[in-house]
């Protein structure tokens, strides 16, 4: 799989200053760390969110100047 070229975390600080502009769109994958039964890992939601966000930025990133951030795991799950 080719490396995503629009990954904000892989830019150097001088590149951020020149490539991220007022109209840039920053995509933040967000998913929970929670149980999904004995057959799936706890980070299933994070993996899915990151895959969807990566695909979206790969598809339209050049056209609308979208950039991907690393996924963020954030959880509150009262039902588990």
Contact map, one row per residue, 1 for C-alpha under 8 A:
11100000000000000000000000000000000000000000000000000000000000000000000000000000
11110000000000000000000000000000000000000000000000000000000000000000000000000000
11111000000000000000000000000000000000000000000000000000000000000000000000000000
01111110000000000000000000000000000000000000000000000100010000000000000000000000
00111110000000000000000000000000000000000000000000000000000000000000000000000000
00011111000000000000000000000000000000000000000000000000110010000111000000000000
00011111111000000000000000000000000000000000000000000000000000000011110000000000
00000111111000010000000000000000000000000000000000000000000000000011100000000000
00000011111000000000000000000000000000000000000000000000000000000001110000000000
00000011111100000000000000000000000000000000000000000000000000000000000000000000
00000011111110110000000000000000000000000000000000000000000000000000000000000000
00000000011111110000000000000000000000000000000000000000000000000000000000000000
00000000001111111000000000000000000000000000000000000000000000000000000000000000
00000000000111111100000000000000000000000000000000000000000000000000000000000000
00000000001111111111000000000000000000000000000000000000000000000000000000000000
00000001001111111111000000000000000000000000000000000000000000000000000000000000
00000000000011111111100000000000000000000000000000000000000000000000000000000000
00000000000001111111100000000000000000000000000000000000000000000000000000000000
00000000000000111111100000000000000000000000000000000000000000000000000000000000
00000000000000111111110100000000000000000000000000000000000000000000000000000000
00000000000000001111111100000000000000000000000000000000000000000000000000000000
00000000000000000001111100000000000000000000000000000000000000000000000000000000
00000000000000000000111110000000000000000000000000000000000000001000000000000000
00000000000000000001111111000000000000000000000000000000000000011110000000000000
00000000000000000000001111100000000000000000000000000000000000011110000000000000
00000000000000000000000111110000000000000000000000000000000000000111100000000000
00000000000000000000000011111000000000000000000000001000100000000111100000000000
00000000000000000000000001111100000000000000000000001000000000000001111100000000
00000000000000000000000000111110000000000000010011001000000000000000111100000000
00000000000000000000000000011111000000000000010011000000000000000000001111000000
00000000000000000000000000001111100000000010111110000000000000000000001111100000
00000000000000000000000000000111110000000011110000000000000000000000000011110000
00000000000000000000000000000011111000000111110000000000000000000000000011100000
00000000000000000000000000000001111100000110000000000000000000000000000000101001
00000000000000000000000000000000111111011100000000000000000000000000000000000001
00000000000000000000000000000000011111111101000000000000000000000000000000000000
00000000000000000000000000000000001111110000000000000000000000000000000000000000
00000000000000000000000000000000001111111000000000000000000000000000000000000000
00000000000000000000000000000000000111111000000000000000000000000000000000000000
00000000000000000000000000000000001111111101000000000000000000000000000000000000
00000000000000000000000000000000001101111111000000000000000000000000000000000000
00000000000000000000000000000000111100011111100000000000000000000000000000000000
00000000000000000000000000000011110000001111111000000000000000000000000000000000
00000000000000000000000000000001100100011111111100000000000000000000000000000000
00000000000000000000000000000011100000000111111110000000000000000000000000000000
00000000000000000000000000001111100000000011111111000000000000000000001110000000
00000000000000000000000000000010000000000011111111100000000000000000000000000000
00000000000000000000000000000010000000000001111111110000000000000000000000000000
00000000000000000000000000001110000000000000111111111000000000000000001000000000
00000000000000000000000000001100000000000000011111111100000000000000011000000000
00000000000000000000000000000000000000000000001111111110000000000000000000000000
00000000000000000000000000000000000000000000000111111111000000000000000000000000
00000000000000000000000000111000000000000000000011111111100000000001000000000000
00010000000000000000000000000000000000000000000001111111110000000001000000000000
00000000000000000000000000000000000000000000000000111111111000000000000000000000
00000000000000000000000000000000000000000000000000011111111110000000000000000000
00000100000000000000000000100000000000000000000000001111111110000111000000000000
00010100000000000000000000000000000000000000000000000111111111000000000000000000
00000000000000000000000000000000000000000000000000000011111110000000000000000000
00000000000000000000000000000000000000000000000000000001111111111100000000000000
00000100000000000000000000000000000000000000000000000001111111111110000000000000
00000000000000000000000000000000000000000000000000000000010111111100000000000000
00000000000000000000000000000000000000000000000000000000000111111100000000000000
00000000000000000000000110000000000000000000000000000000000111111100000000000000
00000000000000000000001110000000000000000000000000000000000111111110000000000000
00000100000000000000000111100000000000000000000000000000100111111111000000000000
00000111000000000000000111100000000000000000000000000000100010001111100000000000
00000111100000000000000001110000000000000000000000001100100000000111110000000000
00000011100000000000000001111000000000000000000000000000000000000011111000000000
00000010100000000000000000011000000000000000000001000000000000000001111100000000
00000000000000000000000000011110000000000000010011000000000000000000111110000000
00000000000000000000000000011110000000000000010000000000000000000000011111000000
00000000000000000000000000000111100000000000010000000000000000000000001111100000
00000000000000000000000000000111100000000000000000000000000000000000000111110000
00000000000000000000000000000011110000000000000000000000000000000000000011111000
00000000000000000000000000000001000000000000000000000000000000000000000001111100
00000000000000000000000000000000010000000000000000000000000000000000000000111111
00000000000000000000000000000000000000000000000000000000000000000000000000011111
00000000000000000000000000000000000000000000000000000000000000000000000000001111
00000000000000000000000000000000011000000000000000000000000000000000000000001111
